[in-house]
Amino acid sequence: MTRLIRAVVKGFKGLGKGGLAVDLDGNTVIVGRSGSGKTSLMEALALLMQSRGG
């Protein structure tokens, strides 16, 4: 089983050029104000999982 422990997403939808880095060890809660990129992060992770056959 493959386990994702860190994600760095740059230039994807609402995350902008600077991007976003997230450590995913253990339980992870994504919070932020409206428009901060939470949904974009989830969509990027979903695309990653689809590309790996997950």
ModelCIF file with pLDDT and N, C-alpha, C, O atoms, coordinates in Angstrom:
data_MODEL
#
_entry.id   MODEL 
#
_entity.id                         1 
_entity.type                       polymer 
_entity.pdbx_number_of_molecules   1 
#
_entity_poly.entity_id                      1 
_entity_poly.type                           'polypeptide(L)' 
_entity_poly.nstd_linkage                   no 
_entity_poly.nstd_monomer                   no 
_entity_poly.pdbx_seq_one_letter_code       MTRLIRAVVKGFKGLGKGGLAVDLDGNTVIVGRSGSGKTSLMEALALLMQSRGG 
_entity_poly.pdbx_seq_one_letter_code_can   MTRLIRAVVKGFKGLGKGGLAVDLDGNTVIVGRSGSGKTSLMEALALLMQSRGG 
_entity_poly.pdbx_strand_id                 A 
#
loop_
_entity_poly_seq.entity_id 
_entity_poly_seq.num 
_entity_poly_seq.mon_id 
_entity_poly_seq.hetero 
1 1  MET n 
1 2  THR n 
1 3  ARG n 
1 4  LEU n 
1 5  ILE n 
1 6  ARG n 
1 7  ALA n 
1 8  VAL n 
1 9  VAL n 
1 10 LYS n 
1 11 GLY n 
1 12 PHE n 
1 13 LYS n 
1 14 GLY n 
1 15 LEU n 
1 16 GLY n 
1 17 LYS n 
1 18 GLY n 
1 19 GLY n 
1 20 LEU n 
1 21 ALA n 
1 22 VAL n 
1 23 ASP n 
1 24 LEU n 
1 25 ASP n 
1 26 GLY n 
1 27 ASN n 
1 28 THR n 
1 29 VAL n 
1 30 ILE n 
1 31 VAL n 
1 32 GLY n 
1 33 ARG n 
1 34 SER n 
1 35 GLY n 
1 36 SER n 
1 37 GLY n 
1 38 LYS n 
1 39 THR n 
1 40 SER n 
1 41 LEU n 
1 42 MET n 
1 43 GLU n 
1 44 ALA n 
1 45 LEU n 
1 46 ALA n 
1 47 LEU n 
1 48 LEU n 
1 49 MET n 
1 50 GLN n 
1 51 SER n 
1 52 ARG n 
1 53 GLY n 
1 54 GLY n 
#
_struct_asym.id          A 
_struct_asym.entity_id   1 
#
loop_
_ma_qa_metric.id 
_ma_qa_metric.mode 
_ma_qa_metric.name 
_ma_qa_metric.software_group_id 
_ma_qa_metric.type 
1 global pLDDT . pLDDT 
2 local  pLDDT . pLDDT 
#
_ma_qa_metric_global.metric_id      1 
_ma_qa_metric_global.metric_value   84.57 
_ma_qa_metric_global.model_id       1 
_ma_qa_metric_global.ordinal_id     1 
#
loop_
_ma_qa_metric_local.label_asym_id 
_ma_qa_metric_local.label_comp_id 
_ma_qa_metric_local.label_seq_id 
_ma_qa_metric_local.metric_id 
_ma_qa_metric_local.metric_value 
_ma_qa_metric_local.model_id 
_ma_qa_metric_local.ordinal_id 
A MET 1  2 69.00 1 1  
A THR 2  2 72.00 1 2  
A ARG 3  2 79.00 1 3  
A LEU 4  2 83.00 1 4  
A ILE 5  2 88.00 1 5  
A ARG 6  2 90.00 1 6  
A ALA 7  2 88.00 1 7  
A VAL 8  2 90.00 1 8  
A VAL 9  2 90.00 1 9  
A LYS 10 2 89.00 1 10 
A GLY 11 2 86.00 1 11 
A PHE 12 2 85.00 1 12 
A LYS 13 2 84.00 1 13 
A GLY 14 2 77.00 1 14 
A LEU 15 2 80.00 1 15 
A GLY 16 2 75.00 1 16 
A LYS 17 2 79.00 1 17 
A GLY 18 2 83.00 1 18 
A GLY 19 2 84.00 1 19 
A LEU 20 2 86.00 1 20 
A ALA 21 2 89.00 1 21 
A VAL 22 2 88.00 1 22 
A ASP 23 2 89.00 1 23 
A LEU 24 2 86.00 1 24 
A ASP 25 2 83.00 1 25 
A GLY 26 2 82.00 1 26 
A ASN 27 2 87.00 1 27 
A THR 28 2 86.00 1 28 
A VAL 29 2 90.00 1 29 
A ILE 30 2 89.00 1 30 
A VAL 31 2 92.00 1 31 
A GLY 32 2 90.00 1 32 
A ARG 33 2 93.00 1 33 
A SER 34 2 92.00 1 34 
A GLY 35 2 86.00 1 35 
A SER 36 2 83.00 1 36 
A GLY 37 2 84.00 1 37 
A LYS 38 2 88.00 1 38 
A THR 39 2 91.00 1 39 
A SER 40 2 89.00 1 40 
A LEU 41 2 88.00 1 41 
A MET 42 2 90.00 1 42 
A GLU 43 2 92.00 1 43 
A ALA 44 2 89.00 1 44 
A LEU 45 2 87.00 1 45 
A ALA 46 2 90.00 1 46 
A LEU 47 2 90.00 1 47 
A LEU 48 2 84.00 1 48 
A MET 49 2 82.00 1 49 
A GLN 50 2 85.00 1 50 
A SER 51 2 81.00 1 51 
A ARG 52 2 71.00 1 52 
A GLY 53 2 68.00 1 53 
A GLY 54 2 56.00 1 54 
#
loop_
_atom_site.group_PDB 
_atom_site.id 
_atom_site.type_symbol 
_atom_site.label_atom_id 
_atom_site.label_alt_id 
_atom_site.label_comp_id 
_atom_site.label_asym_id 
_atom_site.label_entity_id 
_atom_site.label_seq_id 
_atom_site.pdbx_PDB_ins_code 
_atom_site.Cartn_x 
_atom_site.Cartn_y 
_atom_site.Cartn_z 
_atom_site.occupancy 
_atom_site.B_iso_or_equiv 
_atom_site.pdbx_formal_charge 
_atom_site.auth_seq_id 
_atom_site.auth_comp_id 
_atom_site.auth_asym_id 
_atom_site.auth_atom_id 
_atom_site.pdbx_PDB_model_num 
ATOM 1   N N  . MET A 1 1  ? 0.842   -1.167 0.000   1.00 69.00 ? 1  MET A N  1 
ATOM 2   C CA . MET A 1 1  ? 0.000   0.000  0.000   1.00 69.00 ? 1  MET A CA 1 
ATOM 3   C C  . MET A 1 1  ? 0.898   1.245  0.000   1.00 69.00 ? 1  MET A C  1 
ATOM 4   O O  . MET A 1 1  ? 1.844   1.338  0.783   1.00 69.00 ? 1  MET A O  1 
ATOM 5   N N  . THR A 1 2  ? 0.593   2.186  -0.877  1.00 72.00 ? 2  THR A N  1 
ATOM 6   C CA . THR A 1 2  ? 1.319   3.445  -0.959  1.00 72.00 ? 2  THR A CA 1 
ATOM 7   C C  . THR A 1 2  ? 0.687   4.444  -0.007  1.00 72.00 ? 2  THR A C  1 
ATOM 8   O O  . THR A 1 2  ? -0.535  4.527  0.111   1.00 72.00 ? 2  THR A O  1 
ATOM 9   N N  . ARG A 1 3  ? 1.534   5.196  0.667   1.00 79.00 ? 3  ARG A N  1 
ATOM 10  C CA . ARG A 1 3  ? 1.039   6.177  1.622   1.00 79.00 ? 3  ARG A CA 1 
ATOM 11  C C  . ARG A 1 3  ? 1.616   7.550  1.276   1.00 79.00 ? 3  ARG A C  1 
ATOM 12  O O  . ARG A 1 3  ? 2.826   7.705  1.118   1.00 79.00 ? 3  ARG A O  1 
ATOM 13  N N  . LEU A 1 4  ? 0.754   8.517  1.164   1.00 83.00 ? 4  LEU A N  1 
ATOM 14  C CA . LEU A 1 4  ? 1.160   9.882  0.881   1.00 83.00 ? 4  LEU A CA 1 
ATOM 15  C C  . LEU A 1 4  ? 1.413   10.595 2.205   1.00 83.00 ? 4  LEU A C  1 
ATOM 16  O O  . LEU A 1 4  ? 0.523   10.682 3.051   1.00 83.00 ? 4  LEU A O  1 
ATOM 17  N N  . ILE A 1 5  ? 2.639   11.106 2.381   1.00 88.00 ? 5  ILE A N  1 
ATOM 18  C CA . ILE A 1 5  ? 2.956   11.763 3.649   1.00 88.00 ? 5  ILE A CA 1 
ATOM 19  C C  . ILE A 1 5  ? 3.177   13.268 3.498   1.00 88.00 ? 5  ILE A C  1 
ATOM 20  O O  . ILE A 1 5  ? 3.141   13.998 4.488   1.00 88.00 ? 5  ILE A O  1 
ATOM 21  N N  . ARG A 1 6  ? 3.404   13.736 2.280   1.00 90.00 ? 6  ARG A N  1 
ATOM 22  C CA . ARG A 1 6  ? 3.580   15.171 2.039   1.00 90.00 ? 6  ARG A CA 1 
ATOM 23  C C  . ARG A 1 6  ? 3.128   15.477 0.618   1.00 90.00 ? 6  ARG A C  1 
ATOM 24  O O  . ARG A 1 6  ? 3.427   14.733 -0.316  1.00 90.00 ? 6  ARG A O  1 
ATOM 25  N N  . ALA A 1 7  ? 2.415   16.563 0.468   1.00 88.00 ? 7  ALA A N  1 
ATOM 26  C CA . ALA A 1 7  ? 1.958   17.006 -0.853  1.00 88.00 ? 7  ALA A CA 1 
ATOM 27  C C  . ALA A 1 7  ? 2.393   18.444 -1.075  1.00 88.00 ? 7  ALA A C  1 
ATOM 28  O O  . ALA A 1 7  ? 2.210   19.303 -0.212  1.00 88.00 ? 7  ALA A O  1 
ATOM 29  N N  . VAL A 1 8  ? 2.968   18.693 -2.233  1.00 90.00 ? 8  VAL A N  1 
ATOM 30  C CA . VAL A 1 8  ? 3.323   20.049 -2.649  1.00 90.00 ? 8  VAL A CA 1 
ATOM 31  C C  . VAL A 1 8  ? 2.626   20.278 -3.974  1.00 90.00 ? 8  VAL A C  1 
ATOM 32  O O  . VAL A 1 8  ? 2.901   19.589 -4.957  1.00 90.00 ? 8  VAL A O  1 
ATOM 33  N N  . VAL A 1 9  ? 1.722   21.248 -4.000  1.00 90.00 ? 9  VAL A N  1 
ATOM 34  C CA . VAL A 1 9  ? 0.931   21.530 -5.199  1.00 90.00 ? 9  VAL A CA 1 
ATOM 35  C C  . VAL A 1 9  ? 1.202   22.966 -5.615  1.00 90.00 ? 9  VAL A C  1 
ATOM 36  O O  . VAL A 1 9  ? 1.036   23.891 -4.820  1.00 90.00 ? 9  VAL A O  1 
ATOM 37  N N  . LYS A 1 10 ? 1.619   23.151 -6.866  1.00 89.00 ? 10 LYS A N  1 
ATOM 38  C CA . LYS A 1 10 ? 1.911   24.496 -7.375  1.00 89.00 ? 10 LYS A CA 1 
ATOM 39  C C  . LYS A 1 10 ? 1.192   24.716 -8.696  1.00 89.00 ? 10 LYS A C  1 
ATOM 40  O O  . LYS A 1 10 ? 1.097   23.804 -9.518  1.00 89.00 ? 10 LYS A O  1 
ATOM 41  N N  . GLY A 1 11 ? 0.688   25.921 -8.896  1.00 86.00 ? 11 GLY A N  1 
ATOM 42  C CA . GLY A 1 11 ? 0.077   26.296 -10.165 1.00 86.00 ? 11 GLY A CA 1 
ATOM 43  C C  . GLY A 1 11 ? -1.194  25.543 -10.493 1.00 86.00 ? 11 GLY A C  1 
ATOM 44  O O  . GLY A 1 11 ? -1.514  25.375 -11.670 1.00 86.00 ? 11 GLY A O  1 
ATOM 45  N N  . PHE A 1 12 ? -1.919  25.091 -9.508  1.00 85.00 ? 12 PHE A N  1 
ATOM 46  C CA . PHE A 1 12 ? -3.154  24.338 -9.736  1.00 85.00 ? 12 PHE A CA 1 
ATOM 47  C C  . PHE A 1 12 ? -4.343  25.154 -9.269  1.00 85.00 ? 12 PHE A C  1 
ATOM 48  O O  . PHE A 1 12 ? -4.454  25.474 -8.086  1.00 85.00 ? 12 PHE A O  1 
ATOM 49  N N  . LYS A 1 13 ? -5.211  25.484 -10.166 1.00 84.00 ? 13 LYS A N  1 
ATOM 50  C CA . LYS A 1 13 ? -6.465  26.203 -9.890  1.00 84.00 ? 13 LYS A CA 1 
ATOM 51  C C  . LYS A 1 13 ? -6.283  27.324 -8.877  1.00 84.00 ? 13 LYS A C  1 
ATOM 52  O O  . LYS A 1 13 ? -5.487  28.234 -9.108  1.00 84.00 ? 13 LYS A O  1 
ATOM 53  N N  . GLY A 1 14 ? -6.995  27.280 -7.777  1.00 77.00 ? 14 GLY A N  1 
ATOM 54  C CA . GLY A 1 14 ? -7.010  28.361 -6.796  1.00 77.00 ? 14 GLY A CA 1 
ATOM 55  C C  . GLY A 1 14 ? -5.801  28.423 -5.886  1.00 77.00 ? 14 GLY A C  1 
ATOM 56  O O  . GLY A 1 14 ? -5.781  29.235 -4.961  1.00 77.00 ? 14 GLY A O  1 
ATOM 57  N N  . LEU A 1 15 ? -4.783  27.589 -6.114  1.00 80.00 ? 15 LEU A N  1 
ATOM 58  C CA . LEU A 1 15 ? -3.630  27.582 -5.227  1.00 80.00 ? 15 LEU A CA 1 
ATOM 59  C C  . LEU A 1 15 ? -2.558  28.566 -5.663  1.00 80.00 ? 15 LEU A C  1 
ATOM 60  O O  . LEU A 1 15 ? -1.640  28.853 -4.895  1.00 80.00 ? 15 LEU A O  1 
ATOM 61  N N  . GLY A 1 16 ? -2.654  29.082 -6.860  1.00 75.00 ? 16 GLY A N  1 
ATOM 62  C CA . GLY A 1 16 ? -1.725  30.103 -7.327  1.00 75.00 ? 16 GLY A CA 1 
ATOM 63  C C  . GLY A 1 16 ? -0.330  29.582 -7.611  1.00 75.00 ? 16 GLY A C  1 
ATOM 64  O O  . GLY A 1 16 ? -0.046  28.395 -7.456  1.00 75.00 ? 16 GLY A O  1 
ATOM 65  N N  . LYS A 1 17 ? 0.540   30.500 -8.033  1.00 79.00 ? 17 LYS A N  1 
ATOM 66  C CA . LYS A 1 17 ? 1.906   30.138 -8.413  1.00 79.00 ? 17 LYS A CA 1 
ATOM 67  C C  . LYS A 1 17 ? 2.739   29.699 -7.222  1.00 79.00 ? 17 LYS A C  1 
ATOM 68  O O  . LYS A 1 17 ? 3.579   28.807 -7.341  1.00 79.00 ? 17 LYS A O  1 
ATOM 69  N N  . GLY A 1 18 ? 2.506   30.325 -6.071  1.00 83.00 ? 18 GLY A N  1 
ATOM 70  C CA . GLY A 1 18 ? 3.275   29.984 -4.874  1.00 83.00 ? 18 GLY A CA 1 
ATOM 71  C C  . GLY A 1 18 ? 2.983   28.586 -4.379  1.00 83.00 ? 18 GLY A C  1 
ATOM 72  O O  . GLY A 1 18 ? 3.840   27.948 -3.767  1.00 83.00 ? 18 GLY A O  1 
ATOM 73  N N  . GLY A 1 19 ? 1.785   28.108 -4.637  1.00 84.00 ? 19 GLY A N  1 
ATOM 74  C CA . GLY A 1 19 ? 1.401   26.762 -4.273  1.00 84.00 ? 19 GLY A CA 1 
ATOM 75  C C  . GLY A 1 19 ? 1.139   26.560 -2.791  1.00 84.00 ? 19 GLY A C  1 
ATOM 76  O O  . GLY A 1 19 ? 0.937   27.504 -2.027  1.00 84.00 ? 19 GLY A O  1 
ATOM 77  N N  . LEU A 1 20 ? 1.150   25.301 -2.425  1.00 86.00 ? 20 LEU A N  1 
ATOM 78  C CA . LEU A 1 20 ? 0.809   24.908 -1.070  1.00 86.00 ? 20 LEU A CA 1 
ATOM 79  C C  . LEU A 1 20 ? 1.530   23.614 -0.741  1.00 86.00 ? 20 LEU A C  1 
ATOM 80  O O  . LEU A 1 20 ? 1.574   22.700 -1.564  1.00 86.00 ? 20 LEU A O  1 
ATOM 81  N N  . ALA A 1 21 ? 2.092   23.531 0.447   1.00 89.00 ? 21 ALA A N  1 
ATOM 82  C CA . ALA A 1 21 ? 2.731   22.311 0.927   1.00 89.00 ? 21 ALA A CA 1 
ATOM 83  C C  . ALA A 1 21 ? 1.990   21.848 2.179   1.00 89.00 ? 21 ALA A C  1 
ATOM 84  O O  . ALA A 1 21 ? 1.730   22.638 3.087   1.00 89.00 ? 21 ALA A O  1 
ATOM 85  N N  . VAL A 1 22 ? 1.652   20.553 2.215   1.00 88.00 ? 22 VAL A N  1 
ATOM 86  C CA . VAL A 1 22 ? 0.886   20.002 3.334   1.00 88.00 ? 22 VAL A CA 1 
ATOM 87  C C  . VAL A 1 22 ? 1.518   18.694 3.785   1.00 88.00 ? 22 VAL A C  1 
ATOM 88  O O  . VAL A 1 22 ? 1.740   17.795 2.975   1.00 88.00 ? 22 VAL A O  1 
ATOM 89  N N  . ASP A 1 23 ? 1.808   18.589 5.081   1.00 89.00 ? 23 ASP A N  1 
ATOM 90  C CA . ASP A 1 23 ? 2.248   17.314 5.654   1.00 89.00 ? 23 ASP A CA 1 
ATOM 91  C C  . ASP A 1 23 ? 1.006   16.508 5.992   1.00 89.00 ? 23 ASP A C  1 
ATOM 92  O O  . ASP A 1 23 ? 0.075   17.021 6.613   1.00 89.00 ? 23 ASP A O  1 
ATOM 93  N N  . LEU A 1 24 ? 0.991   15.240 5.581   1.00 86.00 ? 24 LEU A N  1 
ATOM 94  C CA . LEU A 1 24 ? -0.200  14.410 5.743   1.00 86.00 ? 24 LEU A CA 1 
ATOM 95  C C  . LEU A 1 24 ? 0.033   13.233 6.681   1.00 86.00 ? 24 LEU A C  1 
ATOM 96  O O  . LEU A 1 24 ? -0.613  12.194 6.536   1.00 86.00 ? 24 LEU A O  1 
ATOM 97  N N  . ASP A 1 25 ? 0.937   13.375 7.633   1.00 83.00 ? 25 ASP A N  1 
ATOM 98  C CA . ASP A 1 25 ? 1.180   12.307 8.619   1.00 83.00 ? 25 ASP A CA 1 
ATOM 99  C C  . ASP A 1 25 ? -0.021  12.191 9.546   1.00 83.00 ? 25 ASP A C  1 
ATOM 100 O O  . ASP A 1 25 ? -0.595  13.205 9.944   1.00 83.00 ? 25 ASP A O  1 
ATOM 101 N N  . GLY A 1 26 ? -0.397  11.003 9.885   1.00 82.00 ? 26 GLY A N  1 
ATOM 102 C CA . GLY A 1 26 ? -1.495  10.810 10.837  1.00 82.00 ? 26 GLY A CA 1 
ATOM 103 C C  . GLY A 1 26 ? -2.796  11.417 10.354  1.00 82.00 ? 26 GLY A C  1 
ATOM 104 O O  . GLY A 1 26 ? -3.126  11.326 9.172   1.00 82.00 ? 26 GLY A O  1 
ATOM 105 N N  . ASN A 1 27 ? -3.524  12.026 11.246  1.00 87.00 ? 27 ASN A N  1 
ATOM 106 C CA . ASN A 1 27 ? -4.785  12.680 10.898  1.00 87.00 ? 27 ASN A CA 1 
ATOM 107 C C  . ASN A 1 27 ? -4.507  14.118 10.486  1.00 87.00 ? 27 ASN A C  1 
ATOM 108 O O  . ASN A 1 27 ? -3.763  14.836 11.153  1.00 87.00 ? 27 ASN A O  1 
ATOM 109 N N  . THR A 1 28 ? -5.113  14.527 9.380   1.00 86.00 ? 28 THR A N  1 
ATOM 110 C CA . THR A 1 28 ? -4.904  15.876 8.870   1.00 86.00 ? 28 THR A CA 1 
ATOM 111 C C  . THR A 1 28 ? -6.254  16.558 8.689   1.00 86.00 ? 28 THR A C  1 
ATOM 112 O O  . THR A 1 28 ? -7.178  15.979 8.117   1.00 86.00 ? 28 THR A O  1 
ATOM 113 N N  . VAL A 1 29 ? -6.361  17.776 9.172   1.00 90.00 ? 29 VAL A N  1 
ATOM 114 C CA . VAL A 1 29 ? -7.582  18.575 9.018   1.00 90.00 ? 29 VAL A CA 1 
ATOM 115 C C  . VAL A 1 29 ? -7.211  19.794 8.196   1.00 90.00 ? 29 VAL A C  1 
ATOM 116 O O  . VAL A 1 29 ? -6.273  20.516 8.536   1.00 90.00 ? 29 VAL A O  1 
ATOM 117 N N  . ILE A 1 30 ? -7.940  20.025 7.120   1.00 89.00 ? 30 ILE A N  1 
ATOM 118 C CA . ILE A 1 30 ? -7.704  21.174 6.254   1.00 89.00 ? 30 ILE A CA 1 
ATOM 119 C C  . ILE A 1 30 ? -8.763  22.228 6.573   1.00 89.00 ? 30 ILE A C  1 
ATOM 120 O O  . ILE A 1 30 ? -9.956  21.993 6.381   1.00 89.00 ? 30 ILE A O  1 
ATOM 121 N N  . VAL A 1 31 ? -8.329  23.378 7.057   1.00 92.00 ? 31 VAL A N  1 
ATOM 122 C CA . VAL A 1 31 ? -9.250  24.468 7.380   1.00 92.00 ? 31 VAL A CA 1 
ATOM 123 C C  . VAL A 1 31 ? -8.736  25.759 6.749   1.00 92.00 ? 31 VAL A C  1 
ATOM 124 O O  . VAL A 1 31 ? -7.541  25.895 6.487   1.00 92.00 ? 31 VAL A O  1 
ATOM 125 N N  . GLY A 1 32 ? -9.624  26.682 6.512   1.00 90.00 ? 32 GLY A N  1 
ATOM 126 C CA . GLY A 1 32 ? -9.230  27.977 5.969   1.00 90.00 ? 32 GLY A CA 1 
ATOM 127 C C  . GLY A 1 32 ? -10.453 28.769 5.563   1.00 90.00 ? 32 GLY A C  1 
ATOM 128 O O  . GLY A 1 32 ? -11.560 28.239 5.470   1.00 90.00 ? 32 GLY A O  1 
ATOM 129 N N  . ARG A 1 33 ? -10.232 30.032 5.328   1.00 93.00 ? 33 ARG A N  1 
ATOM 130 C CA . ARG A 1 33 ? -11.338 30.902 4.941   1.00 93.00 ? 33 ARG A CA 1 
ATOM 131 C C  . ARG A 1 33 ? -11.804 30.551 3.529   1.00 93.00 ? 33 ARG A C  1 
ATOM 132 O O  . ARG A 1 33 ? -11.132 29.819 2.801   1.00 93.00 ? 33 ARG A O  1 
ATOM 133 N N  . SER A 1 34 ? -12.936 31.073 3.168   1.00 92.00 ? 34 SER A N  1 
ATOM 134 C CA . SER A 1 34 ? -13.490 30.871 1.838   1.00 92.00 ? 34 SER A CA 1 
ATOM 135 C C  . SER A 1 34 ? -12.507 31.397 0.787   1.00 92.00 ? 34 SER A C  1 
ATOM 136 O O  . SER A 1 34 ? -11.972 32.498 0.916   1.00 92.00 ? 34 SER A O  1 
ATOM 137 N N  . GLY A 1 35 ? -12.282 30.598 -0.241  1.00 86.00 ? 35 GLY A N  1 
ATOM 138 C CA . GLY A 1 35 ? -11.384 31.005 -1.313  1.00 86.00 ? 35 GLY A CA 1 
ATOM 139 C C  . GLY A 1 35 ? -9.914  30.762 -1.044  1.00 86.00 ? 35 GLY A C  1 
ATOM 140 O O  . GLY A 1 35 ? -9.070  31.221 -1.813  1.00 86.00 ? 35 GLY A O  1 
ATOM 141 N N  . SER A 1 36 ? -9.581  30.052 0.028   1.00 83.00 ? 36 SER A N  1 
ATOM 142 C CA . SER A 1 36 ? -8.176  29.837 0.371   1.00 83.00 ? 36 SER A CA 1 
ATOM 143 C C  . SER A 1 36 ? -7.551  28.650 -0.356  1.00 83.00 ? 36 SER A C  1 
ATOM 144 O O  . SER A 1 36 ? -6.334  28.476 -0.295  1.00 83.00 ? 36 SER A O  1 
ATOM 145 N N  . GLY A 1 37 ? -8.352  27.821 -1.046  1.00 84.00 ? 37 GLY A N  1 
ATOM 146 C CA . GLY A 1 37 ? -7.809  26.724 -1.834  1.00 84.00 ? 37 GLY A CA 1 
ATOM 147 C C  . GLY A 1 37 ? -8.043  25.331 -1.282  1.00 84.00 ? 37 GLY A C  1 
ATOM 148 O O  . GLY A 1 37 ? -7.426  24.374 -1.750  1.00 84.00 ? 37 GLY A O  1 
ATOM 149 N N  . LYS A 1 38 ? -8.918  25.197 -0.302  1.00 88.00 ? 38 LYS A N  1 
ATOM 150 C CA . LYS A 1 38 ? -9.174  23.867 0.286   1.00 88.00 ? 38 LYS A CA 1 
ATOM 151 C C  . LYS A 1 38 ? -9.706  22.887 -0.761  1.00 88.00 ? 38 LYS A C  1 
ATOM 152 O O  . LYS A 1 38 ? -9.228  21.757 -0.856  1.00 88.00 ? 38 LYS A O  1 
ATOM 153 N N  . THR A 1 39 ? -10.683 23.318 -1.538  1.00 91.00 ? 39 THR A N  1 
ATOM 154 C CA . THR A 1 39 ? -11.263 22.450 -2.560  1.00 91.00 ? 39 THR A CA 1 
ATOM 155 C C  . THR A 1 39 ? -10.245 22.159 -3.653  1.00 91.00 ? 39 THR A C  1 
ATOM 156 O O  . THR A 1 39 ? -10.173 21.034 -4.147  1.00 91.00 ? 39 THR A O  1 
ATOM 157 N N  . SER A 1 40 ? -9.465  23.153 -4.032  1.00 89.00 ? 40 SER A N  1 
ATOM 158 C CA . SER A 1 40 ? -8.429  22.938 -5.052  1.00 89.00 ? 40 SER A CA 1 
ATOM 159 C C  . SER A 1 40 ? -7.415  21.899 -4.584  1.00 89.00 ? 40 SER A C  1 
ATOM 160 O O  . SER A 1 40 ? -6.973  21.067 -5.376  1.00 89.00 ? 40 SER A O  1 
ATOM 161 N N  . LEU A 1 41 ? -7.047  21.937 -3.320  1.00 88.00 ? 41 LEU A N  1 
ATOM 162 C CA . LEU A 1 41 ? -6.131  20.940 -2.775  1.00 88.00 ? 41 LEU A CA 1 
ATOM 163 C C  . LEU A 1 41 ? -6.747  19.549 -2.866  1.00 88.00 ? 41 LEU A C  1 
ATOM 164 O O  . LEU A 1 41 ? -6.079  18.602 -3.281  1.00 88.00 ? 41 LEU A O  1 
ATOM 165 N N  . MET A 1 42 ? -8.007  19.418 -2.486  1.00 90.00 ? 42 MET A N  1 
ATOM 166 C CA . MET A 1 42 ? -8.668  18.113 -2.548  1.00 90.00 ? 42 MET A CA 1 
ATOM 167 C C  . MET A 1 42 ? -8.767  17.602 -3.992  1.00 90.00 ? 42 MET A C  1 
ATOM 168 O O  . MET A 1 42 ? -8.599  16.409 -4.244  1.00 90.00 ? 42 MET A O  1 
ATOM 169 N N  . GLU A 1 43 ? -9.038  18.508 -4.929  1.00 92.00 ? 43 GLU A N  1 
ATOM 170 C CA . GLU A 1 43 ? -9.109  18.107 -6.338  1.00 92.00 ? 43 GLU A CA 1 
ATOM 171 C C  . GLU A 1 43 ? -7.746  17.667 -6.849  1.00 92.00 ? 43 GLU A C  1 
ATOM 172 O O  . GLU A 1 43 ? -7.661  16.706 -7.613  1.00 92.00 ? 43 GLU A O  1 
ATOM 173 N N  . ALA A 1 44 ? -6.681  18.346 -6.447  1.00 89.00 ? 44 ALA A N  1 
ATOM 174 C CA . ALA A 1 44 ? -5.331  17.953 -6.850  1.00 89.00 ? 44 ALA A CA 1 
ATOM 175 C C  . ALA A 1 44 ? -4.985  16.577 -6.295  1.00 89.00 ? 44 ALA A C  1 
ATOM 176 O O  . ALA A 1 44 ? -4.410  15.751 -7.003  1.00 89.00 ? 44 ALA A O  1 
ATOM 177 N N  . LEU A 1 45 ? -5.329  16.325 -5.042  1.00 87.00 ? 45 LEU A N  1 
ATOM 178 C CA . LEU A 1 45 ? -5.071  15.012 -4.440  1.00 87.00 ? 45 LEU A CA 1 
ATOM 179 C C  . LEU A 1 45 ? -5.898  13.923 -5.116  1.00 87.00 ? 45 LEU A C  1 
ATOM 180 O O  . LEU A 1 45 ? -5.414  12.808 -5.307  1.00 87.00 ? 45 LEU A O  1 
ATOM 181 N N  . ALA A 1 46 ? -7.140  14.237 -5.480  1.00 90.00 ? 46 ALA A N  1 
ATOM 182 C CA . ALA A 1 46 ? -7.986  13.263 -6.183  1.00 90.00 ? 46 ALA A CA 1 
ATOM 183 C C  . ALA A 1 46 ? -7.385  12.911 -7.546  1.00 90.00 ? 46 ALA A C  1 
ATOM 184 O O  . ALA A 1 46 ? -7.374  11.744 -7.937  1.00 90.00 ? 46 ALA A O  1 
ATOM 185 N N  . LEU A 1 47 ? -6.886  13.920 -8.268  1.00 90.00 ? 47 LEU A N  1 
ATOM 186 C CA . LEU A 1 47 ? -6.240  13.655 -9.556  1.00 90.00 ? 47 LEU A CA 1 
ATOM 187 C C  . LEU A 1 47 ? -5.000  12.785 -9.387  1.00 90.00 ? 47 LEU A C  1 
ATOM 188 O O  . LEU A 1 47 ? -4.748  11.889 -10.192 1.00 90.00 ? 47 LEU A O  1 
ATOM 189 N N  . LEU A 1 48 ? -4.232  13.053 -8.340  1.00 84.00 ? 48 LEU A N  1 
ATOM 190 C CA . LEU A 1 48 ? -3.057  12.240 -8.059  1.00 84.00 ? 48 LEU A CA 1 
ATOM 191 C C  . LEU A 1 48 ? -3.454  10.788 -7.812  1.00 84.00 ? 48 LEU A C  1 
ATOM 192 O O  . LEU A 1 48 ? -2.839  9.872  -8.359  1.00 84.00 ? 48 LEU A O  1 
ATOM 193 N N  . MET A 1 49 ? -4.477  10.578 -6.992  1.00 82.00 ? 49 MET A N  1 
ATOM 194 C CA . MET A 1 49 ? -4.911  9.213  -6.695  1.00 82.00 ? 49 MET A CA 1 
ATOM 195 C C  . MET A 1 49 ? -5.440  8.508  -7.944  1.00 82.00 ? 49 MET A C  1 
ATOM 196 O O  . MET A 1 49 ? -5.198  7.314  -8.125  1.00 82.00 ? 49 MET A O  1 
ATOM 197 N N  . GLN A 1 50 ? -6.156  9.224  -8.802  1.00 85.00 ? 50 GLN A N  1 
ATOM 198 C CA . GLN A 1 50 ? -6.669  8.635  -10.050 1.00 85.00 ? 50 GLN A CA 1 
ATOM 199 C C  . GLN A 1 50 ? -5.518  8.231  -10.952 1.00 85.00 ? 50 GLN A C  1 
ATOM 200 O O  . GLN A 1 50 ? -5.569  7.176  -11.586 1.00 85.00 ? 50 GLN A O  1 
ATOM 201 N N  . SER A 1 51 ? -4.475  9.058  -11.020 1.00 81.00 ? 51 SER A N  1 
ATOM 202 C CA . SER A 1 51 ? -3.348  8.754  -11.896 1.00 81.00 ? 51 SER A CA 1 
ATOM 203 C C  . SER A 1 51 ? -2.557  7.549  -11.391 1.00 81.00 ? 51 SER A C  1 
ATOM 204 O O  . SER A 1 51 ? -1.867  6.888  -12.167 1.00 81.00 ? 51 SER A O  1 
ATOM 205 N N  . ARG A 1 52 ? -2.657  7.266  -10.100 1.00 71.00 ? 52 ARG A N  1 
ATOM 206 C CA . ARG A 1 52 ? -1.962  6.108  -9.523  1.00 71.00 ? 52 ARG A CA 1 
ATOM 207 C C  . ARG A 1 52 ? -2.857  4.882  -9.475  1.00 71.00 ? 52 ARG A C  1 
ATOM 208 O O  . ARG A 1 52 ? -2.433  3.824  -9.009  1.00 71.00 ? 52 ARG A O  1 
ATOM 209 N N  . GLY A 1 53 ? -4.083  5.009  -9.948  1.00 68.00 ? 53 GLY A N  1 
ATOM 210 C CA . GLY A 1 53 ? -4.990  3.867  -9.951  1.00 68.00 ? 53 GLY A CA 1 
ATOM 211 C C  . GLY A 1 53 ? -5.719  3.667  -8.652  1.00 68.00 ? 53 GLY A C  1 
ATOM 212 O O  . GLY A 1 53 ? -6.258  2.585  -8.419  1.00 68.00 ? 53 GLY A O  1 
ATOM 213 N N  . GLY A 1 54 ? -5.760  4.690  -7.771  1.00 56.00 ? 54 GLY A N  1 
ATOM 214 C CA . GLY A 1 54 ? -6.393  4.578  -6.459  1.00 56.00 ? 54 GLY A CA 1 
ATOM 215 C C  . GLY A 1 54 ? -7.750  4.975  -6.545  1.00 56.00 ? 54 GLY A C  1 
ATOM 216 O O  . GLY A 1 54 ? -8.464  4.954  -5.542  1.00 56.00 ? 54 GLY A O  1 
#
